[in-house]
Amino acid sequence: MSGRLQDKRSNLFRKRRRRWIQRMAGKLKNPSKNLNPNWAQLQEKLKSNGSKNNFSKRSNKPDTETERSILGKRKERSDEDSQASKPNPLTPTSSDCGLTDVVAMDCEMVGVSSSGNKSALGRVTLVNKFGNVVYDEYVRPVDYVVDFRTEISGIRPRDLRKAKNFNVVQKTVAEMINGKILVGHALRNDLKALLLSHPKKDIRDTSEYAPFLKEGRSRSLKNLAAEFLNVEIQNGEHCPIEDARAAMLLYMKNNKNWERSIKDFRKLKEKQKKRKHKKKFQNTEGIS
């Protein structure tokens, strides 16, 4: 009984093996059937194209139409993609977040008074010379806010709910900028909003630097950033961090010439002062 069962199994095995060998032989005769359909289609196109163009006598010029039809048209990079791939010059290159000898400041205002046309401090930001934020606070104005000017300031009612009192922010900023070179754009407006002053010799205002002027007039920070830094800012709501970084970078890129021009101006003033004093002294001697 066991011998008969073993014979049946061996016969079944032989039949299966014979079928497998026949199937494999059929595949070897027709290899195209084993190919991926896309690869087979590509081969057919190449064959048909070869018979039309006669590859043995083809010119050096590539057949762009054939390349496109076989491989597909390469997707060209859009301007937005190329812009996105470029590094943003406003991104800090150092992780140093300490207070440096040069500090840039930018403020955002809100509207107070009955008509909302009077400006009050709503946010103040300080960055160091590397562009890292050293201070950034929303400020609760003393007067009632009528207009948050969100489309420009980016400030919303929720931002001022936990904001610091004006006096606290004013004192902190005064301590941080004391003895520092202060960089910014139209700093007179920011200092006025803070009710602070700063030594003129330590102010570097990008709205007043001669090489940044156009026909003797100040230009916007947005315009300066686009021309000298090749970066777009203030597209919609303003970001004081971004604006402070832009002002700082404009200064750092031009600081050697900027500082030299300040020294030359001071020397000229000293010479004029001495001449004036000498002339005054000679006049008093002549009278006596």
Protein Blocks (a to p, Z undefined) as FASTA:
>chain_A
ZZmmmmmmmmmmmmmmmmmmmmmmmmmmmmmlmpcfklmmmmmmmmmmmmmnommlccfb
dcfklmmmmnopaddddfklmmmmpccfklcfbfbfbdcfbdcdddddddedjkopaccd
fbdcdddfkopafbdcddddfbdcfbgolmmnopafklmmmpccfklmmmmmmmmmgopa
cddehkllmmmmnopacdfklpccfklgmklpgehiacdfklmmmmmnopaehihjadfk
lmmmmmmmmmmmmmmmmmmmmmmmmmmmmmmmmmmmmmmmmmmmmmZZ
